[in-house]
Amino acid sequence: MRGLRSVIRQVVPKPLLSAYREYRLAKSTRRAERMSAEEVFTDIYFNNRWGGSPGSFCSGSGSHEASIVSPYIARVKQELHLLGAASMTVVDLGCGDFSVGRQLASACGRYVGVDIVKPLIEYNLNTYGTPQITFRHVNMITDELPNGDICMVRQVLQHLSNSEILAVLPKLFKYRWCVITEHHPSAGRLIRPNRDKPHGGDIRVTRGSGVYLDLPPFSVPTNRYRSLLEVPGAGLEGDIDPGVIRTFVLETKPEAHALIGDIAHG
């Protein structure tokens, strides 16, 4: 299938390819707007819209491309060690198929994987669950998040609307540290940061945007939001900007609870 797509991209004029992509995006956006977040992401996994063989769960190229995942695992393991995660509880928000999380779980005193897709969580629990590794079905937008010391949010917020991200942000401040990864446009390709979208499988980078938590309407404190890692993006179709995948550490402070609450409700 990939070979056929490659041939099509070579012979079909780029304007037509762009128009077709816009049509597909608009169609999926209209569909997502009629569905809850849980319905949308359950459909994505059940119908393998992010890849994988029928009947399997797959979180897409961002969780399986070695050029993206390997440097992330190496750097985040170092950070977890420095933070003392071996004696802490680490909560992985949007754990997906656990292909990334299971490479980090050994660095955690306790690992709690969280996802909105109930059948996926049941599969992970039955397949990978141990006394140290557990999974919970949670809607991070509306539900209370599990207790812990550190949370990881890897390429998850990019699939939510701005209002949904604003609903999640205050909850992240229950953790001492948050390791947050987002997909951004390449240098010179950013049109507008934090361009809104409905929840769904698409991401903003295809339209020259991305989630920048240090900018409005999110505006997390920049003095507590530091860069940890940056790697080139990969896995997007054709001539779409592959972008860059950036990982940050958000360090919370007690007084930040009131601040982030004001952000979410302002």
Backbone bond lengths (Angstrom), bond angles and torsions (degrees), N, CA, C in turn:
res aa  C-N    CA-C-N  psi(-1)  N-CA   C-N-CA  omega(-1)  CA-C   N-CA-C  phi
1 M - - - 1.465 - - 1.528 110.87 -
2 R 1.357 116.28 -43.21 1.462 118.77 179.09 1.516 111.15 -61.62
3 G 1.359 117.16 -37.82 1.449 121.31 179.36 1.509 111.69 -63.24
4 L 1.346 116.06 -42.01 1.455 120.89 178.38 1.525 110.97 -64.16
5 R 1.325 116.50 -42.62 1.462 119.60 178.51 1.519 111.18 -62.26
6 S 1.344 116.38 -38.12 1.460 120.62 179.35 1.526 110.86 -63.18
7 V 1.339 116.70 -41.74 1.469 121.21 178.93 1.522 110.31 -64.34
8 I 1.339 115.67 -43.49 1.467 120.13 -179.55 1.521 110.36 -60.93
9 R 1.338 116.48 -42.68 1.463 119.88 -179.47 1.520 111.80 -63.90
10 Q 1.324 116.77 -28.42 1.461 119.98 -178.96 1.525 112.56 -77.68
11 V 1.325 117.31 -30.15 1.465 120.07 -173.62 1.532 113.10 -100.48
12 V 1.321 117.50 -23.88 1.465 120.23 -178.55 1.529 109.12 -88.22
13 P 1.332 117.48 132.20 1.478 120.26 179.34 1.533 111.41 -56.05
14 K 1.319 115.33 143.79 1.468 120.16 -177.30 1.528 113.15 -58.74
15 P 1.351 118.95 -39.68 1.468 117.53 178.35 1.527 112.98 -59.00
16 L 1.339 116.18 -37.04 1.460 119.47 178.57 1.524 111.19 -69.25
17 L 1.334 116.07 -39.76 1.465 119.67 177.31 1.526 110.64 -62.53
18 S 1.330 115.91 -42.62 1.466 120.18 179.51 1.526 110.75 -63.62
19 A 1.331 116.04 -41.91 1.462 119.83 179.63 1.522 110.93 -64.33
20 Y 1.326 115.89 -39.19 1.469 119.72 179.31 1.525 111.09 -66.70
21 R 1.342 115.97 -40.77 1.467 119.03 177.53 1.527 111.12 -62.93
22 E 1.341 116.18 -41.11 1.461 120.22 178.50 1.529 110.67 -63.01
23 Y 1.333 116.03 -39.28 1.472 120.03 178.39 1.521 110.76 -63.35
24 R 1.342 116.25 -46.15 1.472 120.08 179.67 1.516 111.06 -62.79
25 L 1.343 116.42 -41.89 1.458 120.91 -179.74 1.524 110.96 -64.02
26 A 1.328 116.28 -44.37 1.462 119.92 179.90 1.529 111.12 -63.73
27 K 1.321 116.36 -39.28 1.459 120.99 179.20 1.522 111.28 -64.55
28 S 1.342 116.76 -46.32 1.466 120.48 -179.80 1.529 110.83 -67.82
29 T 1.347 116.84 -33.08 1.462 120.38 178.32 1.521 111.07 -65.64
30 R 1.336 116.59 -45.06 1.467 120.26 178.63 1.521 110.68 -61.79
31 R 1.311 116.30 -38.57 1.464 120.83 179.43 1.526 110.65 -66.61
32 A 1.332 116.22 -43.73 1.462 120.55 -178.61 1.517 111.67 -64.32
33 E 1.326 116.86 -34.46 1.460 120.81 -178.83 1.522 112.50 -65.44
34 R 1.339 116.51 -20.82 1.464 120.53 179.12 1.523 112.63 -91.72
35 M 1.334 116.63 -2.11 1.454 121.25 -174.34 1.530 110.58 -121.56
36 S 1.331 116.08 153.11 1.461 119.84 173.00 1.520 109.09 -72.45
37 A 1.322 115.92 164.72 1.465 119.61 178.24 1.528 110.67 -59.64
38 E 1.325 116.96 -41.11 1.468 119.25 -179.84 1.524 110.88 -64.21
39 E 1.322 117.53 -40.48 1.464 120.53 178.69 1.524 111.14 -64.58
40 V 1.330 116.15 -41.75 1.466 120.32 -178.43 1.520 111.26 -62.20
41 F 1.330 117.49 -49.60 1.465 119.62 -174.28 1.531 111.90 -77.02
42 T 1.312 117.60 -27.05 1.468 120.12 172.59 1.522 109.59 -65.93
43 D 1.325 116.65 -42.19 1.470 121.03 176.77 1.526 110.99 -61.69
44 I 1.330 116.94 -41.06 1.468 120.42 -179.88 1.522 111.21 -59.65
45 Y 1.322 116.56 -45.58 1.471 119.61 -178.72 1.525 111.94 -73.26
46 F 1.328 117.81 -40.06 1.466 120.83 -178.08 1.520 111.98 -66.23
47 N 1.329 116.36 -33.00 1.461 120.82 -176.67 1.523 112.81 -104.79
48 N 1.323 116.46 12.65 1.468 122.25 174.43 1.524 112.45 52.26
49 R 1.329 115.30 42.70 1.465 119.42 -178.98 1.520 111.56 -72.75
50 W 1.321 117.16 -16.45 1.463 121.47 174.33 1.525 111.30 -104.15
51 G 1.321 117.33 14.82 1.462 120.67 177.74 1.509 112.89 104.33
52 G 1.332 115.33 -173.74 1.453 121.21 -178.36 1.515 111.32 90.43
53 S 1.329 116.28 163.28 1.455 121.54 -179.76 1.521 110.19 -82.70
54 P 1.345 117.96 153.25 1.461 120.88 179.94 1.530 111.50 -54.22
55 G 1.325 115.61 134.97 1.462 120.40 -179.62 1.513 113.97 90.81
56 S 1.342 116.74 -8.12 1.467 120.17 178.97 1.526 109.27 -105.08
57 F 1.324 115.86 165.77 1.460 121.68 175.05 1.524 108.30 -106.06
58 C 1.331 116.33 130.00 1.469 120.11 -178.92 1.521 110.01 -139.22
59 S 1.333 116.47 129.91 1.458 121.98 -178.75 1.521 113.81 -91.60
60 G 1.339 117.58 6.79 1.451 120.31 173.48 1.513 115.07 95.29
61 S 1.327 115.11 177.22 1.464 121.38 -174.62 1.514 112.31 -62.91
62 G 1.329 117.68 -31.12 1.457 120.15 -179.79 1.511 113.84 -63.53
63 S 1.329 116.34 -19.10 1.468 120.99 178.01 1.518 112.88 -103.65
64 H 1.341 116.82 -3.34 1.461 119.09 -174.81 1.522 114.48 -129.28
65 E 1.329 118.50 -15.59 1.463 120.55 177.91 1.529 109.23 -70.80
66 A 1.332 116.76 118.68 1.468 120.75 -176.29 1.524 112.15 -58.87
67 S 1.335 116.86 -35.89 1.471 119.83 -177.47 1.527 112.06 -65.64
68 I 1.336 116.37 -23.05 1.456 121.67 177.98 1.521 111.19 -92.98
69 V 1.331 115.01 -46.24 1.468 120.73 -170.61 1.526 112.95 -76.86
70 S 1.334 117.62 -43.34 1.471 120.02 -173.19 1.525 113.12 -59.46
71 P 1.351 119.50 -50.06 1.474 117.76 178.10 1.523 112.22 -65.39
72 Y 1.324 117.28 -31.34 1.472 120.58 177.75 1.521 110.21 -63.88
73 I 1.319 117.15 -48.11 1.468 121.29 -179.68 1.524 110.22 -59.07
74 A 1.336 116.32 -46.99 1.463 120.28 -177.10 1.530 111.15 -61.83
75 R 1.329 116.92 -45.78 1.474 119.76 -175.60 1.526 111.61 -73.82
76 V 1.329 117.60 -40.04 1.459 119.64 -178.87 1.524 110.77 -70.11
77 K 1.320 118.07 -34.20 1.469 120.16 174.58 1.526 110.65 -60.13
78 Q 1.328 116.23 -42.37 1.466 119.92 176.81 1.524 110.72 -59.73
79 E 1.324 115.84 -44.60 1.459 120.72 -178.16 1.528 110.90 -65.74
80 L 1.318 117.06 -42.92 1.461 120.57 178.65 1.525 110.75 -60.83
81 H 1.318 115.92 -38.76 1.470 120.14 178.06 1.530 110.18 -63.88
82 L 1.336 116.38 -44.65 1.466 120.34 -179.52 1.530 111.86 -64.06
83 L 1.332 116.49 -34.13 1.461 120.97 -178.65 1.532 112.69 -80.91
84 G 1.333 116.04 -10.49 1.460 119.51 -179.65 1.510 113.79 82.43
85 A 1.337 116.91 31.89 1.453 121.70 -175.36 1.522 113.62 -64.15
86 A 1.321 117.45 -19.65 1.469 120.46 -178.81 1.522 112.20 -61.71
87 S 1.320 116.91 -20.62 1.467 120.33 177.99 1.531 111.18 -114.24
88 M 1.327 116.92 18.97 1.462 121.33 -174.95 1.521 111.55 -126.13
89 T 1.338 115.14 169.72 1.458 122.22 173.15 1.521 108.62 -99.29
90 V 1.340 115.87 126.06 1.455 122.55 179.39 1.523 108.45 -111.45
91 V 1.321 116.15 124.97 1.459 122.44 -179.09 1.527 108.80 -105.18
92 D 1.328 116.42 123.00 1.463 122.63 -178.12 1.529 108.38 -102.62
93 L 1.327 116.79 101.61 1.463 121.95 -176.60 1.529 109.89 -83.09
94 G 1.325 116.43 118.55 1.453 120.90 -174.63 1.513 110.27 79.37
95 C 1.333 116.21 50.28 1.478 121.21 -174.21 1.520 112.66 -68.16
96 G 1.328 117.86 -20.74 1.457 120.37 177.48 1.510 113.26 58.52
97 D 1.326 115.91 -137.09 1.468 120.34 -175.09 1.529 113.46 -79.83
98 F 1.324 117.57 5.38 1.467 123.78 174.89 1.528 112.80 69.58
99 S 1.332 117.92 10.76 1.468 119.62 -178.94 1.523 111.38 -67.35
100 V 1.332 117.66 -32.17 1.464 121.17 176.58 1.524 110.03 -87.49
101 G 1.315 117.20 -46.17 1.460 121.52 -176.96 1.512 113.98 -58.04
102 R 1.320 116.94 -36.48 1.473 117.83 -177.02 1.527 112.59 -70.66
103 Q 1.345 116.09 -15.72 1.461 119.59 175.62 1.536 111.69 -85.35
104 L 1.331 115.79 -10.23 1.462 121.00 -179.64 1.523 112.48 -111.06
105 A 1.325 117.46 -17.41 1.460 121.27 -172.90 1.523 112.57 -59.20
106 S 1.329 117.44 -32.65 1.464 120.33 -178.35 1.527 111.86 -67.45
107 A 1.332 117.40 -18.47 1.467 121.41 179.19 1.533 111.87 -88.45
108 C 1.338 116.52 0.08 1.465 121.49 -175.75 1.529 110.40 -111.60
109 G 1.330 115.52 143.91 1.453 118.24 172.86 1.514 110.53 -63.85
110 R 1.336 115.56 -41.75 1.457 122.73 175.41 1.518 107.55 -146.48
111 Y 1.312 116.84 135.38 1.461 122.78 -179.60 1.525 108.53 -113.60
112 V 1.338 116.60 129.89 1.459 121.90 176.96 1.528 108.01 -123.05
113 G 1.323 116.64 110.70 1.456 121.41 177.52 1.519 110.42 -89.20
114 V 1.319 116.60 134.06 1.463 122.70 -176.35 1.527 108.85 -124.56
115 D 1.333 116.28 134.51 1.464 118.82 173.79 1.515 109.59 -153.36
116 I 1.336 114.90 157.38 1.452 121.89 -177.37 1.530 112.39 -82.80
117 V 1.337 117.46 -14.69 1.461 122.34 -176.21 1.532 109.51 -93.39
118 K 1.321 116.48 106.77 1.463 121.34 -172.97 1.531 113.39 -61.93
119 P 1.348 120.07 -47.13 1.475 119.00 179.27 1.531 112.57 -60.89
120 L 1.316 116.64 -33.57 1.468 121.10 177.59 1.524 110.47 -65.47
121 I 1.322 116.86 -44.52 1.463 121.13 178.38 1.523 110.51 -63.75
122 E 1.323 117.62 -41.51 1.471 120.72 178.49 1.519 110.60 -62.55
123 Y 1.339 116.97 -40.71 1.469 120.42 177.95 1.527 110.62 -64.37
124 N 1.326 116.74 -47.66 1.464 119.96 179.83 1.520 111.45 -60.11
125 L 1.327 116.67 -42.09 1.463 120.62 -178.75 1.520 110.86 -64.40
126 N 1.322 116.87 -42.81 1.468 120.75 -179.40 1.518 112.41 -72.03
127 T 1.330 116.64 -29.90 1.469 120.73 -175.10 1.522 112.58 -91.49
128 Y 1.335 116.75 -39.75 1.462 120.37 -171.52 1.527 114.28 -118.52
129 G 1.322 117.74 -7.57 1.457 119.89 -173.74 1.522 113.85 -63.23
130 T 1.320 116.36 136.97 1.464 124.00 176.47 1.532 106.38 -143.12
131 P 1.327 118.04 175.42 1.477 118.09 174.33 1.530 112.86 -58.50
132 Q 1.343 116.93 -28.10 1.465 120.28 -179.57 1.524 112.61 -90.85
133 I 1.332 117.58 -26.36 1.459 122.67 -174.99 1.524 109.54 -115.93
134 T 1.324 116.65 116.42 1.461 120.82 179.76 1.534 109.63 -129.81
135 F 1.327 114.93 164.89 1.462 121.18 -178.95 1.520 109.31 -135.99
136 R 1.344 115.50 146.12 1.453 120.58 -179.67 1.521 111.31 -136.57
137 H 1.316 115.14 136.51 1.463 121.29 175.89 1.527 108.31 -82.69
138 V 1.330 116.72 109.17 1.457 122.37 -175.40 1.527 108.94 -141.52
139 N 1.321 116.23 136.09 1.462 121.60 169.48 1.528 106.60 -90.83
140 M 1.312 116.61 104.15 1.467 119.85 -173.76 1.528 112.37 -64.75
141 I 1.333 117.77 -18.31 1.463 121.22 -179.98 1.523 110.82 -74.98
142 T 1.340 116.72 -40.82 1.466 120.46 -171.98 1.521 114.34 -113.98
143 D 1.327 118.18 -21.55 1.461 121.25 -173.67 1.526 111.82 -96.60
144 E 1.320 114.82 160.37 1.467 120.21 171.26 1.528 108.78 -70.61
145 L 1.323 116.34 140.92 1.455 120.81 -178.23 1.521 110.83 -88.79
146 P 1.334 117.62 151.82 1.465 120.56 177.67 1.527 111.27 -60.16
147 N 1.304 115.82 149.95 1.457 120.64 175.83 1.521 110.33 -69.38
148 G 1.310 116.28 151.94 1.450 120.96 177.97 1.521 110.37 179.43
149 D 1.319 115.09 -178.96 1.469 121.42 -179.95 1.522 112.17 -104.21
150 I 1.337 115.33 -36.55 1.461 122.42 -177.66 1.526 107.34 -130.68
151 C 1.321 117.26 142.62 1.463 118.91 171.08 1.520 109.58 -126.16
152 M 1.312 114.81 151.28 1.462 122.35 175.23 1.525 107.38 -118.90
153 V 1.339 115.82 133.71 1.467 121.24 178.05 1.519 106.21 -131.55
154 R 1.304 115.88 89.60 1.463 120.47 -170.21 1.525 111.87 -100.68
155 Q 1.332 116.38 108.61 1.463 123.70 177.20 1.533 111.39 51.19
156 V 1.324 114.68 46.27 1.464 121.70 -179.55 1.525 110.57 -111.47
157 L 1.321 117.44 -47.25 1.466 120.92 -177.05 1.528 111.47 -59.47
158 Q 1.325 116.92 -28.56 1.462 120.96 -178.99 1.525 112.59 -62.64
159 H 1.322 117.05 -17.53 1.461 121.17 179.91 1.528 112.79 -94.23
160 L 1.331 117.68 1.89 1.461 121.98 -176.77 1.525 111.15 -110.63
161 S 1.323 116.03 161.58 1.460 120.86 174.32 1.525 109.49 -76.29
162 N 1.311 116.61 165.20 1.469 120.09 178.78 1.524 111.57 -60.86
163 S 1.333 117.67 -40.65 1.464 119.79 179.57 1.516 111.29 -65.30
164 E 1.318 117.41 -34.69 1.469 120.76 177.95 1.525 110.79 -70.65
165 I 1.331 116.73 -39.19 1.465 119.87 176.03 1.524 110.05 -62.08
166 L 1.334 116.50 -40.91 1.462 120.30 178.69 1.522 111.77 -65.85
167 A 1.326 117.34 -26.60 1.463 120.60 175.82 1.523 111.10 -74.95
168 V 1.336 116.47 -30.42 1.472 121.11 -178.53 1.522 111.53 -80.13
169 L 1.327 117.65 -39.34 1.461 122.17 -170.77 1.530 114.68 -51.54
170 P 1.338 119.77 -47.39 1.468 118.13 -178.68 1.525 112.71 -60.14
171 K 1.328 116.27 -30.97 1.469 120.49 -177.75 1.531 111.73 -70.68
172 L 1.327 116.58 -25.54 1.473 119.61 -179.25 1.522 111.51 -68.42
173 F 1.323 116.58 -20.98 1.457 119.77 -176.46 1.529 113.00 -79.72
174 K 1.334 116.89 5.65 1.459 119.50 171.22 1.523 110.10 -81.52
175 Y 1.338 116.61 -15.75 1.463 121.54 179.46 1.532 109.55 -97.24
176 R 1.314 115.05 152.92 1.472 119.24 -179.51 1.526 110.78 -74.15
177 W 1.310 116.16 -37.86 1.463 121.38 177.92 1.527 109.28 -135.70
178 C 1.319 115.82 145.79 1.463 122.33 175.21 1.528 108.06 -127.59
179 V 1.314 116.05 124.68 1.465 121.82 176.60 1.526 106.38 -99.61
180 I 1.326 116.50 110.46 1.468 122.28 -169.36 1.530 109.79 -119.28
181 T 1.316 116.16 128.71 1.462 121.58 -178.98 1.516 109.85 -119.76
182 E 1.340 116.31 134.12 1.455 121.65 179.52 1.532 110.76 -138.99
183 H 1.314 115.37 154.04 1.469 123.20 -179.87 1.531 108.15 -98.79
184 H 1.330 116.76 120.54 1.459 122.85 -177.71 1.527 111.15 -117.61
185 P 1.328 118.10 155.44 1.467 120.21 174.97 1.534 111.82 -63.13
186 S 1.317 115.57 156.99 1.462 121.35 176.18 1.529 109.80 -66.48
187 A 1.324 116.03 165.25 1.470 121.36 178.49 1.525 109.85 -54.49
188 G 1.316 115.90 130.24 1.454 121.04 179.04 1.508 115.00 82.47
189 R 1.341 118.13 -1.85 1.467 120.68 -177.48 1.532 112.63 -108.34
190 L 1.333 116.68 -1.78 1.461 119.82 178.34 1.528 109.96 -74.72
191 I 1.343 116.00 122.51 1.457 121.64 177.48 1.523 110.39 -94.88
192 R 1.325 115.81 -48.06 1.457 120.07 179.19 1.524 109.25 -156.47
193 P 1.332 119.21 124.93 1.460 120.17 178.07 1.524 111.40 -71.64
194 N 1.315 115.64 149.94 1.470 123.31 173.19 1.522 113.32 57.75
195 R 1.326 116.09 35.36 1.462 120.14 173.26 1.529 107.94 -63.65
196 D 1.312 116.43 129.57 1.465 120.31 -173.26 1.531 111.75 -73.20
197 K 1.320 115.38 156.74 1.459 123.12 176.49 1.522 107.95 -158.27
198 P 1.335 118.75 158.27 1.467 119.38 172.75 1.519 110.11 -76.77
199 H 1.333 116.50 160.48 1.462 118.59 176.63 1.529 109.76 -59.75
200 G 1.330 115.76 146.92 1.463 119.94 -178.28 1.508 112.06 163.77
201 G 1.310 115.68 179.48 1.454 121.23 -175.26 1.511 114.61 -76.56
202 D 1.336 118.15 -16.60 1.464 120.68 -179.76 1.518 110.64 -78.21
203 I 1.331 115.67 165.45 1.461 121.06 -179.35 1.526 109.78 -130.87
204 R 1.321 116.23 158.69 1.457 121.59 -173.42 1.527 113.51 -70.60
205 V 1.322 118.12 -24.17 1.463 120.08 -173.33 1.523 111.55 -60.90
206 T 1.349 117.69 -27.32 1.464 120.36 179.39 1.523 111.77 -68.09
207 R 1.338 116.68 -13.74 1.458 121.03 178.09 1.520 111.94 -120.65
208 G 1.313 115.09 27.53 1.459 119.53 174.38 1.508 114.98 71.64
209 S 1.330 116.71 30.97 1.451 119.85 179.57 1.527 109.68 -139.19
210 G 1.317 115.67 -173.88 1.452 121.88 179.55 1.513 108.55 -178.59
211 V 1.319 115.94 172.42 1.462 120.75 177.07 1.527 108.32 -90.73
212 Y 1.329 115.76 114.89 1.462 122.92 177.35 1.523 106.90 -115.17
213 L 1.318 116.63 97.95 1.458 120.45 -173.53 1.526 113.44 -67.37
214 D 1.325 116.94 -20.17 1.470 119.70 -179.98 1.528 112.67 -85.66
215 L 1.337 117.05 2.39 1.458 121.62 179.96 1.527 109.99 -118.67
216 P 1.353 118.20 159.30 1.460 121.11 177.86 1.540 110.86 -58.56
217 P 1.319 118.77 146.65 1.473 126.74 7.61 1.525 114.53 -89.14
218 F 1.344 117.42 10.16 1.468 120.58 -174.52 1.529 111.78 -92.83
219 S 1.310 116.41 -54.70 1.470 122.88 170.67 1.522 114.00 52.40
220 V 1.335 117.34 51.33 1.460 118.62 173.98 1.523 108.20 -66.93
221 P 1.324 118.28 153.47 1.467 120.70 -176.76 1.534 111.64 -59.85
222 T 1.311 116.92 119.39 1.462 120.45 -175.27 1.523 112.72 -66.48
223 N 1.338 117.22 -26.48 1.460 119.34 -179.57 1.530 111.57 -75.53
224 R 1.320 117.19 -6.20 1.473 120.79 177.16 1.521 111.56 -117.27
225 Y 1.320 116.02 10.85 1.470 121.52 -174.50 1.523 107.74 -126.08
226 R 1.311 116.56 100.64 1.465 120.64 -173.41 1.530 111.68 -116.54
227 S 1.308 115.00 148.47 1.462 121.29 179.52 1.530 110.07 -74.80
228 L 1.318 115.37 137.23 1.462 121.15 179.73 1.519 111.54 -114.22
229 L 1.330 116.80 -37.77 1.470 120.08 -172.28 1.520 109.77 -161.10
230 E 1.327 115.57 146.25 1.466 121.42 172.83 1.518 108.81 -140.52
231 V 1.342 116.50 128.86 1.472 121.46 178.17 1.524 108.73 -133.70
232 P 1.338 117.63 152.60 1.471 119.57 176.84 1.521 110.39 -63.63
233 G 1.327 116.10 144.43 1.455 120.79 175.20 1.522 110.80 -73.62
234 A 1.320 115.88 167.23 1.463 121.51 -179.87 1.522 107.87 -162.18
235 G 1.342 114.77 164.97 1.457 119.92 171.24 1.515 115.66 91.02
236 L 1.357 118.64 -2.35 1.456 119.84 178.29 1.523 110.42 -87.15
237 E 1.316 116.37 156.28 1.451 121.44 -173.14 1.524 112.70 -73.02
238 G 1.325 114.36 145.05 1.449 122.44 167.11 1.505 116.18 47.94
239 D 1.344 114.97 -127.50 1.465 121.40 -173.96 1.523 112.57 -93.20
240 I 1.344 118.02 13.59 1.463 120.51 177.43 1.529 109.05 -66.47
241 D 1.317 115.73 138.47 1.464 121.24 177.81 1.531 109.74 -55.32
242 P 1.345 118.41 119.08 1.473 119.73 -179.81 1.515 112.71 -69.41
243 G 1.330 116.12 -21.35 1.461 120.17 177.20 1.509 114.23 68.24
244 V 1.319 114.98 -167.31 1.459 122.26 176.81 1.527 108.01 -131.19
245 I 1.307 115.88 147.27 1.460 121.25 179.98 1.520 107.92 -109.37
246 R 1.327 115.29 117.26 1.460 121.40 -173.50 1.528 110.26 -113.60
247 T 1.331 114.24 137.55 1.460 120.94 177.20 1.517 109.08 -116.57
248 F 1.321 115.59 134.15 1.461 122.90 -178.27 1.524 109.59 -125.86
249 V 1.322 115.05 159.27 1.462 121.22 171.56 1.522 107.68 -115.93
250 L 1.318 115.26 122.34 1.466 121.76 174.56 1.520 107.85 -101.09
251 E 1.327 116.19 115.39 1.461 121.02 178.59 1.522 108.34 -99.52
252 T 1.311 116.63 121.20 1.458 119.92 -176.87 1.519 111.08 -89.94
253 K 1.329 114.51 161.42 1.469 122.69 176.03 1.520 107.16 -132.81
254 P 1.311 118.73 154.97 1.465 119.73 -179.31 1.514 113.92 -54.17
255 E 1.338 116.98 -40.52 1.446 119.48 -176.74 1.527 112.53 -73.39
256 A 1.337 116.27 -10.56 1.465 119.63 -177.93 1.517 112.43 -74.32
257 H 1.333 118.27 -18.36 1.463 120.34 -179.97 1.529 110.93 -58.70
258 A 1.312 116.95 -46.81 1.462 120.36 -179.84 1.517 110.79 -65.91
259 L 1.345 115.84 -39.36 1.458 120.58 -178.38 1.506 111.13 -62.91
260 I 1.327 117.71 -50.18 1.460 120.77 -177.10 1.520 111.36 -68.59
261 G 1.346 116.10 -27.94 1.461 119.23 175.08 1.514 111.01 -65.35
262 D 1.345 115.93 -39.36 1.461 120.22 176.74 1.525 111.54 -64.12
263 I 1.337 115.47 -38.68 1.468 120.68 179.01 1.522 109.63 -61.53
264 A 1.351 116.56 -46.16 1.454 120.77 -174.34 1.520 112.83 -67.83
265 H 1.336 116.32 -30.14 1.453 119.36 -176.00 1.531 113.40 -104.69
266 G 1.336 114.12 2.24 1.470 116.83 -177.58 1.487 112.62 -90.69
